[in-house]
């Protein structure tokens, strides 16, 4: 016998929800069943964001810095920044230099006497705003506040790796914003969430919770950096 020769198996939203319902001893029957499952699935992905770093949601970005400008918006779906540097001469192919910029807390930033001082930025406060739209119509973008403010334009670029939100569950035809390795974990998690709501499934909640915890641990243990750990003192550039 020959193998299939394909490695494309995935689950769209309907298939994923159907599998989760079956684990609860129920069937997906109505539009409301799909809607409540989609809501639980979106809450599940938010829980995963709170659990820690999901490697597939790490993205690189950059911000061109402007002379005298302190505050810069980040993409609205940014959860947090993981690493960041100041790159000089970013527009050239030579003479580029990446320099560490230290992250500071809100308490430290607020005590800086002259926030309008200009120079090469050496510190950054990451203001993790909610991303919601305010009653006045503004958007609370996550932001960075740098100090000192850049002393020239078209010279400094803030390069970073960010942790973004996972995409929403979708309309029923979409596959989920996860690597295939996390499919068993997502099904197990959704089944557990649904068991808290479905009549007659409560007796399975304990078992489904245990299955979810085991599936999460297996997936999280695999989804990690495998490079050797290297610890070195950070060099300060003044």
N, C-alpha and C positions, 0 to 999 in steps of 0.2 A: 504494500500500500504506500502511496505517496502522501506527503504532507500538503497542506493547503497552499503554501507558498506566499501567504499573506500575513501581515502583522498590523491590521487596521481595525481590530475590534474596538468598538466604543459603544457608549450608551447615550442616546439622546434623552431629553428630559422625560418624555413619556415612558420609555423603557426603564429608566432609572426609578421613576416613581412607582411603576408597576411592580418592579422587583422588591422595593421597600414595603409596599402594601402586602405582598405575598408573605414576606417575613413576619408581618404582623398578623397573619392568618385572615387577611381581608382581601377585597378586590377593588381595583380602581374602576369606579362606575360612572361618576358624574363629573360635570365641570367643576363643581365645588370641591370635589376630592382633589382634583389637579391643582386648583387654586390654593387650597390650604397646604398641600404638599410643597408647592413652589415657595410659599411664604416660609415654611419651616426650613426649606433648603437654603434660602437666602440668610436666614438666621444662623444656620449651621456654618456657612462660609465666614460669617462675622466671628463666630466662635473660633474658627481656625486661625483667623488673623490675631485674635487675642492669645492664642496658644504660643505664638512665636513666629520665627522666620520660616516662610514657605519659599523655597529657592526659586520656584518658577515665577514668583511675583516680584523678583528683583529686576529693576530696570536702570539703565544708565541715563543720565540727563546732564544738561549744562545750562548755565545762565551767564550771558554776557553782562559784565558789570559796567556801570555808568558812573562817571565821576560825581562824587557827592551823594549818590543814592545809597541809602542804608537798607531799605526794605525791598524784598523781591518775592513775588508769588511763586509757589510751587504748583505742579499739576494738582487739580482738585481731588483726585483719587489717591493722593499720597498719604500713607499711614505714618511713615517715619523715614528718616535718612539713616543709612547704615555707615557709609564712608563718604568723605568729602575732602577735596583739595582745592587750592587756588592754582590755576595754571596761568603762567605768564606767556605772552607772545603766542596765544592760542591760534591766531590766524596764520601762523607761519609753519613751515614743515621742519624748521630747524630752530635752535635756540629756545625751544620750549622748556619750561621748568615747572614741575609739580611740587607745590610746597604745602605742608600740612597746615590746616586751619583748625584750631581747637574748638570743640563744642563746649559751650558754657550754659549754665542754668539761667532761668529768668531772674533769680535772686542776684546772680553775679552781674547780669547785663544791666539790671536797673541801677546798680551802684556805680556804673561807669560815669564819671563826672561830665565828660564832654563827648557825647555820642556823635557829634558832628565833626570830630577831628578826622582829618584825611591822611591816608597813607596806604600801605599794602595791608589788606584785611588779614588779621591773624586770629580772630575769634568770631564765632557764629552762634547765635541763639536761634534755635528752631522752634517757631511758634506753631504748635500743632493745633490749628483751629479746625472747626468741625466740618467745613465745606458746605454748610447749609446756606440757604438764601434767607437774608434778614427781612423783616417786615418792610424796611425801606427800599428793598430791591437789590441790595448789595449781596455779594457772595463772600463768605468767610474762608478765603483760600488759606491753606497752610502757607506759612511764610518763613523766610530766613531774614534775620537782622544781623548784618555784619558790622564789625568794628576793627579798625577804623573804617570810615567810608572810603571807597576807592579814590585815589588822588589823580586818576586819569581814566579816560574812556578808551575802549578798543585795545586794552592791554591785559586786564585781568578777566579770567573766566572761572566761574565756580562750577567745578565738575563734581558729580555725586552719583552714588548708587542709592536708589530709593526702594522702599517696600510699598507696593501699590495694593489697592483693594482688588479682590477677586471680582470678576465680572458677574452680573446678576444671572439668575437661573434661566431667563429667557422665556420664549413663547410656546415651548413644547417641542419644537423641532431642533433646537440648538443642542449641541453637546456642551459639556461644562468646561469651565476655564481651569482645568486641572490636568496634570499628566496622568497617563493610563494607570500608573502605579497607585494612584489614590482612589480609583473607582471602587474597589471593595470597601474602603474606609467610608467613602461618601454614601454608599448604599446602606452600610451598617449604621452610620450616624443618622441618616434620614429615617430609617426604620425605627430607631430608638425614639427620635423626636415624635414620629407619628403615633407610636404606642402610648404616648402620654395624652393623646387626644382621641384616639379611635375607641369607640365603645367595644368592649370585649377583648381589647388587646392589652389591658393593664397587667394581666397575669404574665405576659411575656416581657414586660419592661425590664426586669432585673436581668434576664438572659440577654436581651438585646443591648442593654447598657454594657454588659461584660464583653460581648462580641465587638461592640463599637470601640471600647477602650483598647482591646487587643489589636484590632485592625489599625487604629490610630498609631499605636506604639510601633507596629511593624512598619507602617508607611513613614512615620517620622524618623525612625532609625535609619531608613534607607535614604531619605531626602535630607542629606547633610553634606557639608564640605568634606572631601576625603583627602585634601592636601595635608601634608605634615604641619603640625602647629609650630609656629616660629614666634618667639617672644623677643623683642628688642626694645631698648629705650627709645623714646620719641625724641627726635632732634628738633630743637626750637630754632627758628630763623627770625631774627629781629632786624 
